[in-house]
Amino acid sequence: MDRYNELVDLLNKANYEYHVLDNPETLTDEEYDNYLREVYEMEEKDPSIIREDSPTHKIGGVILDSFKKVTHNIPMMSLADVFNEDEITEFDNRIKKEGLNPKYVCELKIDGLSVSLKYEHGVLKSAATRGDGVVGEDITHNVKTIKQVPLRLKQDIDIEVRGEIYMSRETLLKINHEREKNGEVPFKNCRNAAAGSIRQLDSSIAAKRNLEVWIYHLPDPEDYGIKTHHEALEFMASLGFRTNPNNRLVNNIDEVFKFIHEKAELRPKLPYDIDGVVIKVDNLKEHEILGNTIRYPKWAVAYKFPAEVVSTKLLDIKFTVGRTGVVTPNAILEPVMIMGSLVSKATLHNEEYCLSKDIRIGDTVKVIKAGDVIPRVEGVVKELRPINSKPFIFTRTCPMCGSELVKKDAAYYCVNDSCDKKNIESLIHYASRETMNIDGLGDAIIEDFYNLGYLTDISSIYHLNNYKEELKLLEGFGNKSIENLLTSIEESKNNSLEKVLFALGIRYVGKKNAKILASHYKTIDALAQANYEELKSIRDIGEVIAKSVVDYFNDEDNKKLIEKLKEVGVNLEYKGKISLEESIFTGRTFVLTGTLDSITRDEAKEKIEFLGGNCAGSVSKKTDVVIAGHDAGSKLTKAQDLGITIWDEDKFLSELGKN
């Protein structure tokens, strides 16, 4: 037992030196491997001796059936984004208006996923994802495999810390090389790879992904007598946590800008992805004075770097068919790294976009990718255009079924209802997270099931249980995964009507309009009977959507589909809250201007619309009320000139409180 404890302590010390301090001194690699093997053999012989901080936990091997939900004692709030120096200056000015003269801590904004770690008596007890900020998922079994996460701290202490899990660029390249060799789809970028790895039910898979972590936040610093954020970082580092050496305490906003410019230049040289800089008020007393909005702390912002633009060769233009039949041109590019992702495709939108920019195969093109959006071709470097290049011509036939395309507005459509690609895309949309959220029914699986004849239309999803035995013969489908899929399909029947309306893929009916229609009509039968005049009179629906909805429910095939969904038990009624019919907001148009202290503009807009109001972007004679926060500009002046009612923030909150 003494030998076991001695080795565990020695290995944990070596782990800390290697993965946190980046300065291995205690053991050579060979010594580490030999001692770890010895510990592993001792634990196999007598499992009762296994310590909670044993380094063998980092090897993985725990397999879960599902992830448990975890409620955060202190919400894991996200940060408000800012995109330029003017917005950073505005943030600084807001703080100074409170009579404060802040110092800031600047940190790199790691492009990964947030994690909460909880320790009792210095031993790691749990780890959870951020989730929605209030409820996350328990990922303790996977986090234990991350080498920079200490299983035991240097003090016998109860503490919660928060940080960011990420994957290095080098690790991503190695993993994708292996995945391609094995015929697997490579990960798109480091962030997606890290997120997919940390949500593995089998911790041995996570252990092989070589994830890393930086710790950056102490939720309850006052419990440890800490008065500033930079002291909290130093305290966490002293306990054995890995904190980023690029963190810097600065005295004013000019030094913040200097930090941003330095790190923007450093960004390509870092071994991991960053997408901006986090700026935090250092003094914790000032955090209390500034407070929080519903979603964000007022004492911190996240500056996002501008979108990255790179040049590469346009090798080809391929056409794809979407769920509504729309045919889209896509650029096939010479692969190029953009913001940590290897990009080989980009959208070209439509015929008009290609012609207006005179995009041709063989061109050197400028490609942009901002955040997680789909890469797009921004323009052409015409000086490098080949002499023999040919102008772009849009295809006139469906690339999948060969049917002649029909042009509607700026887009070309395949109108063949039997087109396989249209049907597959329709199924993918129906099962996606934003619509019916059928877990386990991803794009590739849907395409396989369609080609095997298990799926034909949307209603066939609810008959997959008839193919249980066939599914067991497919690679990657065991009893557990099949049961999980069928359970998720069954649960999708309980979604509210707006989810179904969005999932059906009615042309022009997006997430917001689906909610408006569902809350107005309450049942799909009532909506199906609505006429054009009635529909177009609903706020935010209008003529185009009204015609599309009428056309959809007049189609015999669509009528049959709705009946099939009824037969399998899909809920077709609205389950959400009904907007209050009578309030001071009902039927009135509001314009928001300036900065509100206690609520974000998006939150204010959401509440106004929930209570029956409408939000506009500009002031006109049709505006009923202007809600003016700090630093309101020309919109307030125009409202005063037109004699429009003006509310300050207190008046707005007071009226919200009445409802």
N, C-alpha and C positions, 0 to 999 in steps of 0.2 A: 504493500500500500504506500509506503514511503517513497519507493522508487516511482510508482505511478504518479503521485502528487508532484514529485520533483520534475518528472518529464513534462507533465501538463503545464506547470509554471514556466519551465524553460522554453517550451514551444510557443506558449502565448507571448512571452517576452520577445522571442524571435519574430513572431507574426507582427507585433506592434512596430518593431524596428524596421522591418522590411516594407510593410504595407502602409504604415502611417507616417513614420519618420523618413522613409525612403533611404535608410542608412543601416543596412544589416551589419551587425558586429558580433552577435552572440554565436551564431551557427553558420556553417557553410551549407549549401544546398544539399549536399550528400548527407551531412550530419542530421539536418532537419528531416529528410526523407526516412532515414534509418530510425530515428527516435519516434517519428509519427507511426511507422510500421509497428514498432514495439508497443506503443500505447494502444494501437488498434487491436493487437493480439491479446493484450492484457484485458481489454474490455470485452472481447469475444469470449474469453474464458470465464470472466466473472462480471456480467452486466451490472451487478449491484454497485460496483465501484465507480460507475460513470459519473463524472462531474458535469454540472450544467455548462461550465465554460470549457469543456474538453474540445480541443481543436478538431477532433474527428467529426463534430457537428458540421464543420465546413465542407465535408465531403459530400453531404447530401444523403438521400436515401429514403426520406419520409414521403409517403404518397397519400394525399388527401382525396376524399370524395368530392368536396366542394369547399369554397371559401366562406368562412364565417364572417358575419357582419360585426363591426366594431364601432361603438359610439365614442367619439372624441370628447374627453372631459372639457377641453378648451378647443373651440372650433379651429380648424386649419383653414384660415382665410387665404384667398388668393390676393394678388396685388393689382392695383389699377395700372394700366399700361399708359406710357407716354411715348411719343414718337419723334420728338424734335427738341431742340434747346429751348424754344419758346415755352413749351409745355413743362419742361423741367423748371424754368424760371418762374412760371406760374405756380408750381408746387411750392417752390421756395418762398414766394411772396405770400402765399396763403398762410404759411407757417409764421412768417414774420409779422403778419397782421394780428396774430395772437400775442404779440409782445415778446416773441422768442427770438433768440439769436443762435440758431442751431448749428452744431457740428454734425457731420454725416459720416456714416460708414458705407463705403462703396464695395460691392461684391460682384463677382461675375455671375451672370444669370445662366446657370447650367441647364442645358437642354435635356432634361431627364424627367423623372417623376418623383413627387414628394413622398416622404416616408416619416412616420412617427415611431420612435423607439422608446420603450419604457423599461426601466430597471428598478429592481427591488433589492436592497442591500447590495447594490453594485453588480447584480447579475441580470442579464437580459431576460426579460419575461415575455415581452410581446413586441410585435412590429406590425404596423398597419398602413395601408395606402391612405391618401387624402380623401378619395371618394368624392362626395359632394361637399366636403368641408365639415359636415356634421357626422356622417356615417361613412366609414371606409371598410376595407376588407383585411382580415387577418392574414399576413404573409410571413409570419414568424419563421416558419420552416425554411423558406427561401432566403430570408435576410440573414439567417445564421450561416449561410454558405458564403456570404460576402466577406472577403478577407479583411477589409478595413473596419468592419463592425466588431467592436470588442464584445466578447461574451461575458467578460468580467471587467469592471472598472478598477481604477487605481484606488478608489475610496469605497467604503461600505456605505452606500448612499442610495436613497430613493430619488429617481429623477426621470423626467421625460425630455428628450431632445428631438429636433426635427432636422431633416436634411434632404438631399437630392440623390437618388440612385441613378446611375448613368452607365453607359458602355463607351469605352474608348474607340477611336476610329480604327486603331490597329486591330483590336479585338473583332470589330465588325467585319473588317476585310477578311480575317482568318475564318470566321464563322460562315460568311457568305461563300467563300471559296469551297468549304466543306459541303455546304448545302447544294451548291451547283454541281459538285462532283456526284452527290447522291440523288440528283434529279429533283431537289426541293427548290421552292421559290425563295430567292434571297430576300433578306430584310431590306426595306426601303431606306432606312436611316438608323442612326444610333439610338434615337429616342424610341422608335417603334420596336427595335430589337430589345431594348432594356425593358420596356413595358410588357412585351410578350414573354420575356424570360422570367420576370418577377411574378407573373400570374400563372406559372406552371404548377399543376397539382403535384407533380413529382419533383422533389427538391434536387434530385441528382442531375436533372436537366439544367436547372438554374445554376447549380454548382459548376457545370462545364462552361457556362456563358461568361465567366470572368467579370461579373458586374463589380462596380466600384461605387463609393459614396463619399460625399462631402457633407459635413454637419454645419448648419448655419443658424439655428434658432433654438433658444431656450424659452419655452412658453411661460414659465413662472419664475423669473429671475429673482424676484423679491424674497422668495423662500431661502435664497442662498446669500442674501445681503449684497446683491449685485445692483449697481446703479446705472451702468451704461451698457450699450450693446457690445462695444468692443471688449469690455471686461467679461461679458458673458461668453464671447468667442474664446478668450484666453482661458477662462475657467473650464469650458468644455474640452479644450485641447489638453489641459492639465489632467483631466480625468482619463485621457486615452483616446479621445475622439479625434478624427481627422478633419481639420479645418483648412480652408483654402489659403495658401500663402499669398495669394493676390489681394486678399481683403485689405482695405486701407481706410484709416481714420483721416478725414479731411476737415478743414476749418471753415470752408465756405463753398458757395456754388461754383466759383471759378475753378476751384480745385476738383470739384465733381466733373466739370467739363474736361479738365486735363486728364483725369483718370479714364474717362470714356474714350477720348482720342487715343490714349496709349493702348488701351485694351482692344480697340478696333483694329489697330495695327498688329497687335499680338495675336489676334484671333486665329489667323490661318496656321500659326506655328504651334498652337496648343494641341495636346494629344486628345482632346475631347471637344465636343461641340458646345458653344455658348451662343445665345441669341440676343444678348443684351447685357445691361448692367442694372443691378438692384441698388437703390439709394434709400438708406434708412436713417432717420433721425437717431443720433447716438444716445442722448439722455433719456432714460426710461421714464423719468417724471414728466418729460415733455410728451411722451407717448400717451400718458394718462390725460394730459391737458387737451391734446388733439383728438383723441378718441378714435372711433371707427364709424364707417357707414354700415349698412346692413351686410355688405359683401367685403368691403376693403378696409384696411387700416388707413387712417389719414396721415400717418407718420412715415409712410414708405410708398415708393412707386417703382415700377419696373420699366426702365428705358429699353425699347426694342430697337435693335440695329436696323438700318434701312435694308430693303430687299437687295439680295446679291444678284448682279447681272454678269453673265459670262458669255463668251462666244464659242460656238462649235459649228460643225458641219451638218447641214440638213441632208441626210442620206436618202430619204424617201418620204412620201406622204401616203399614209394608209387611211382608209375610211372604215368607221365603225358604226354599228346600228344601236341606238338606245331603246329603252323600254317603250317610248311613245312612237317609235319608228323613225325618229329624226336621225339623219346620217351626218356624222361629224368628221371633218378631216383632222388627222393627227400627225404631228411631225415625228419622224423616226430620226433620231439624232446620233451622231458619234458620241458615245458615252462621255459624260463630263461631271465632275463633282460640283454640286451647288449646295451650300449650307449643310454639308455633311451627308448629302444623299447623292448616290450615283444616278444621274438622270439620263435616260436614253429615249424618253418620249415626252412630248409636250402638246398641249391643245392648240389648235388653229381656229377654233370656234366655228366658222362658217365660210361660205364662198366669198361673201363681201369682204370679210376680214383678210383673207388671203390675197384678193385682188387689190384691195386698197393699199396693202403694204408691198404688193408685187413680190410675193414669196414664191421662190422657185426651188425645185430639187437641185441640189448641188451648191446652193448658196451657203455662205457663212452667215449664221443668224445669231442674234442676241437673245439669250434665254434668261427669264427672271423667275425666281421662286421666293415668295415671301411667306415665312412661317410654314404652315402645313398645306397651303393651297397647291393646286395642281400647277406644275411648271407651264409657262406659256412663252411663245415666241413673241418678242417685243418688236423686232425689226430686223432689217437685213443690212449687212455690210456690203453695199453694192460695189465698192472698189475692188472687192475680192471675187466678184461674180464670174463664173466661167464664161468664156466667149460663146459656147454652144448651148447655153441654157435655154429652156423653153418655158413660155408663160404657163401658169397654172390653169388647168381645166378641171372643173368639178365633175365627178362621175355622174352619169345619168341613170345608172342601174344599181340596185341594192348589192353591196359586196357579199352578202350572205346567200340570198335566194335568187338574185338575178332579175327581180321584178323591176319594171320601169319606175323611177322615182317621180314624185309629185311635189312641185314647189309651192310652199305656203309661206307667205311673208318672206323672211330672209333665209328660211331653212328648206332643205329637201327631206321628204319623208318616204319611207317604204310603207305602202298601204296594204301590203299582203298580210292578212291576218294569220297566215300559216307560216310566216317567217320564223325559223327556229331562234334566231338571235334575238328578235323582239320578245319572244315568249320567255327566253332565259332571262333577259334583262328585267322583264316584268316580275318574274319570280324573285329575282335578287332584290329588287326594290321592295317588294312586299315583305320579305323576311328580314330586311335590314334593321339596324339598331334604332334608327330614327322613326321607323314605322311600327311593324308588329314585334320587333325585337325577339326574333326566334334564334336563340343561342344554339350554335352547332350547325346552323344551316348557312354556311358561308358561300361565297361566289363559286369556288371550284367544286364544292360538294353539290350545289344546285345543278351545275352544268353536267356533272357526272350522272346524277340521278335522272336528269332530263334525257340524256343520251341512252340511259339504260331503260327508259320508259316508265320509271317510277313516278315521275312528275310530268304532267301535261299542261295543267293550268293552275291558277292560284288555289282553287278548291282541292286539288289533288294533294296539296301539302297535308291536309287533314286526313288523308287516307294512307299515309306512309306506314302506319302501324300494320297495314296488310302485308308489308314486305319485310317484316322483322327477320325472318329466317334468311331471306336473300341478303339483307344488309350485313348479317354476321359473316358472310363469305367475302365481304369487301375488305381490303387492306385498311387498317386503322380503325375498324369498327368492332369493338368488343361489346359485351352485354351492357356494361356501365355507360359507355358513350351513346349507345342506342337508346337506353332508357332516359338518359339526360335530354337527348334530342326530342324524344316523344313527349316528355314532360313539358319541355319548353313550348312545343307546338300546342299542347293542350292549354297551357297557361295563356297563350296568345289569344285564345278565344274570349278572354275576359277584358281585353283592351276596350277603351272607350271609343265611341263612334269616330271622333276626329282622327284617331290613329288609322282606322280602317279606310276612311276617305282618302287620307294621304297615301296609304299603301296601295289603293286600287289604281293609282297612276292616272287619275283624271287630268287631262291636259290643262295646264295653267293653275291647277289647284295644289298649292304648296302647303307647308305645315301651318302657316298662319291662317290662310283662307279656309283650310279644312276645319280649324277650330271655330272660326266664325260661323261657318255653315252648320256644324254640329250643334253648337250652342243655340243657334237660332231655330233649327227645325227639330232637334231632340231625337228624331228617329230617321233611319234611312228611307223608310217608306214615305214619310212626310216630305223629305227632300226630293225624292224621285217624282213626286206629284207636283212640285213647284213649277210655275211657268216662268218664261223669260222675263216678263215685265216685273214680276214679283222679286225675282232673284237680283236683277240689276239695280233695284232700289235699295238693296242692303249695302250699308256703308262698307267700303273697301272691296266690294265684289265687282260691280261694274259690268259693262256689256260683254267683254271678251270672255270672262270667266262664266258669266250667266249662260252664254250660248254654249260653251264647252260642257257645262253641267247638264243642260237640257239635252244636248246631243248624246252625251254618255248614257243617260237613263232612258233615252228613246231607242237605243241600240238593243236588238233582241238578244244578242250574245251576252251583253252586259247584264240584262235582266235575268238571264238564265244563271249567270255567275252569282248574282246576289241571292237567288233562290237556293243555290247549292251551298252558299255560306250559311244561310239560315238553317238548312237541313243538318249541317254538321255542328251547329250550336255556337257559331261565332256571334258575339254580342254586336248588335247594330243600333244601340241606343247610347245617347250621350250621358256619361257618368260624372262629368265635371261640374264645377260650381256654376250656377246660373247668375249672370250679371244682374245687379240690382236694377230694376226697371226705372225707379224714380230716385234720382239723386241730383245734386247740383251739377254733376258731370255729364249726365245723360244727354246725348244728342248735341253736345257743344264741342267746339273746336278750340284746342289749346296749343299754345306755342311756348316752348321752354327756352329760356335764354340765361346766360351767366352760369355761375357755379353754385350748386346747392350743397350745403354742409352735411346734412344728415341723410341724404339719399342720392344715389347716382341718377343721371338723366335717364338711363335705360329703365331703372326701377320705377322712376316717376311716370314714365310713359306707359309702362306695363300696368300700373295701378289706375291711371286715367282710363286706359282702354278697357280694363276689367269692369270699371264702374260705368261703362257706356259712353265714354268720351272719345274724341278723336284727336290725334296729335298731328300737327302740321310743322313743316320745316321753316316756313316764312310767314311774316305778318301781312295780312290783307284785310279788306273790309269784311271778309267772311270769318275772321278770327273773333272768338268770343272772349277769351281770357289769355293774357300773357303772364306766365309765371316767371318772375325775375329773381335770380340769385345774385351773388356777388359778381362784380365786373360785367354786368349786362351792358351790351353795346347798342348797335344801331337798331336792333329789333325793339328794344325798350323805347328808344326815341321815336320810332315810327308808330308804336302803339299809343304813345302819348299824343302824337300829332293827330291820330285817327280817333282819339277818345275811347280807346278800347280799355276794358276793365283790366287792372293790373293787380296781381297778388304777389306778396312777398312770400318767402319760404314758410314763415309762421302761419300765414293765412292758408296756404296750401295744405300744410300738415294738419291744421285745425279741421279743414273740410274733409280730409281723408279720415280723420278720427271719428267723424260723425257717421261714417259708413263702414 
